[in-house]
């Protein structure tokens, strides 16, 4: 099975994060937002602005380095959020659910929202905007640089 790629630019990430904020507005106000670092920080900032939420906390969980997966480690807990009651937990993506399970255990009462969701982790979040297939690798704007990309169908004759 070949790997599929879905490139998300800054403008699309902003639109999708704002769409998530629209979806979350009916559940507001929240006591605060917990951003899962690093990917959840930018969506959390956009959502915090849209929902007029000034309290932003972070939780740091290390689950992998590039392609090497290991046991998740919480390197910074979200101290201010307690058990998550009244808080919004935000990440860019739920993939296999490894990180999601760890933060759900830390903040069991938080509302968990991600911009993108894959099937294996989808049931762990309360709200999301876009579902992508499990075999799709999302290329976020902070991980990419503009450059030439080969066409989807290589070798096609024009």
C-alpha positions, 0 to 999 in steps of 0.5 A: 500500500502506498503512502498518500500525502495531504498538504495543508497550507497556512490559509487552509489550516486557518480556515479549518481551525476557524471552522472548528471554532464555529463548531465549538462556539455553541459549547463555549465559554470554556474556562481555558484551552489546553493546546497539545504541543506542538501541532495543537498550538496554532489551531489553539491560538486561532480558536482562542481568538475566535472564542475570546478565550484568554487562558491558554495552557499546554500539555507536552507529550513526546510520542515519536521523533520523525518515524521512530515511535516509542512509549508516550511521555508527558514532559509537561502536564497541564497544571492549571486545567485540573481534570479538564472540567470546563476546558477545551483540549486542542490538537491538530490531528488525531492519528492512531490515538496514542497521544489522545489516550494519554491526554484523555487520561490527564484531562478526562472531563475536557472537550477534546477537539482536533482539526483533522481526524483519522479513523483509528483515533476518531472515537477519542475526540469529541469534535473535528472538522475533516476526516482523512484516511488512515494511510494519509500523511498530513503535511502541515505548513510548519513541516514543509517548504514550497518546492516542486512536487511531481504530478500524481500520475508520473510518466503520463504523456501530454 
